Amino acid sequence: MVAHVQNVSGIYLLIVAMVLWEGFSIYCGPLVLQQPARGLRLSAINQAMQIFSFAVNGYALKYVAGAGFMLGMDLTAAPKFLCNLTLSSLEITINREHDLVTLGINVVAVYLLFLCNKQLGLLRSQPAA
């Protein structure tokens, strides 16, 4: 009985974490307009969390808020190049598909992280009003 309670608690914890993760992304958008410096810093963190995706030893993570263009490799059997266009998704896999091995990079997130950092640099170089 204790193991069952722990599993249910783990599922609830995972659901709460996923909601908070998506909520953070939604929070960042309007904040860029209201408080540009803080919003861009938080948006940069959000973009950084979206750059890498992976699946290995039964664990997988793929997070895309908005649009994503994923480039990667499927190393499960013979190496294959992966190219995916995707919309918002949060995929967390625990203890499933143990044979699957993939690595990916979200090119859109890399570009947006670059833009966030560039804009932050411009904001810092402006004299305070």
C-alpha positions in Angstrom: 0.0 0.0 0.0 2.8 2.4 0.8 4.4 1.9 -2.7 1.0 2.8 -4.3 0.8 6.0 -2.3 4.3 7.0 -3.3 3.5 6.4 -7.0 0.4 8.6 -6.8 2.3 11.3 -4.9 5.0 11.2 -7.6 2.5 11.6 -10.4 0.9 14.6 -8.7 4.3 16.1 -8.1 5.2 15.6 -11.8 1.9 17.2 -12.9 2.5 20.2 -10.6 6.0 20.5 -12.0 4.7 20.4 -15.6 2.0 23.0 -14.9 4.6 25.3 -13.2 7.0 24.8 -16.1 4.4 25.8 -18.7 3.1 28.6 -16.4 6.7 30.0 -16.3 6.7 30.2 -20.0 3.4 32.0 -20.1 4.5 34.4 -17.4 7.7 35.4 -19.3 5.8 36.7 -22.4 3.9 39.6 -21.0 6.8 40.4 -18.6 9.0 41.3 -21.5 6.6 44.1 -22.4 6.1 45.3 -18.8 9.6 45.0 -17.5 11.9 44.4 -20.5 15.2 43.6 -18.6 13.7 41.2 -16.1 11.4 39.7 -18.8 14.3 39.1 -21.2 16.4 37.5 -18.4 13.6 35.1 -17.5 12.8 34.4 -21.2 16.5 33.6 -21.7 16.2 31.0 -18.9 13.1 29.6 -20.5 14.7 29.4 -23.9 17.8 27.7 -22.4 15.5 25.0 -20.8 14.2 24.2 -24.3 17.5 23.8 -26.2 18.2 20.1 -25.5 16.0 17.1 -25.7 17.0 13.5 -25.0 15.9 10.0 -24.4 18.2 7.5 -22.8 17.8 4.4 -20.5 14.1 4.8 -20.2 14.1 8.5 -19.4 13.2 11.3 -21.8 12.7 15.0 -21.8 11.5 17.3 -24.6 10.2 20.8 -23.8 9.1 23.3 -26.4 7.1 26.4 -25.6 5.8 27.9 -28.8 7.5 26.6 -31.9 10.5 24.4 -32.3 12.7 23.1 -35.0 14.5 20.1 -33.6 17.6 18.7 -35.1 19.1 15.5 -33.6 20.2 12.0 -33.8 18.5 8.7 -33.1 21.2 6.4 -31.9 18.9 3.4 -31.0 20.0 1.1 -33.8 21.9 2.6 -36.7 22.4 6.3 -36.3 19.7 8.3 -38.0 19.4 12.1 -38.5 16.2 13.6 -37.0 14.5 16.8 -38.2 11.2 17.8 -36.6 9.0 20.8 -36.7 6.9 21.0 -33.5 4.5 23.2 -31.6 4.3 23.5 -27.8 5.0 20.3 -26.0 6.3 19.0 -22.8 7.2 15.3 -22.8 8.6 13.6 -19.8 9.2 9.9 -19.9 10.2 7.8 -16.9 11.1 4.2 -17.1 9.7 3.5 -20.6 11.2 2.7 -23.9 14.6 1.6 -22.5 16.1 0.9 -25.9 15.4 4.4 -27.3 18.4 6.7 -27.4 18.0 10.2 -29.0 19.6 13.5 -28.6 18.2 16.8 -30.1 18.7 20.5 -30.2 16.0 23.0 -30.7 17.3 25.5 -33.2 14.5 28.0 -32.6 15.3 28.1 -28.8 19.0 28.6 -29.6 18.2 31.6 -31.9 15.7 33.1 -29.4 18.3 32.8 -26.6 20.7 34.6 -28.8 18.1 37.4 -29.4 17.3 37.7 -25.7 21.0 38.1 -24.9 21.5 40.6 -27.7 18.5 42.7 -26.5 19.7 42.5 -22.9 23.0 43.8 -24.1 21.3 46.7 -25.8 19.3 47.5 -22.8 22.4 47.6 -20.6 24.2 49.9 -23.0 21.4 52.5 -22.9 21.7 55.3 -20.3 19.3 55.1 -17.5 16.4 57.5 -17.9 
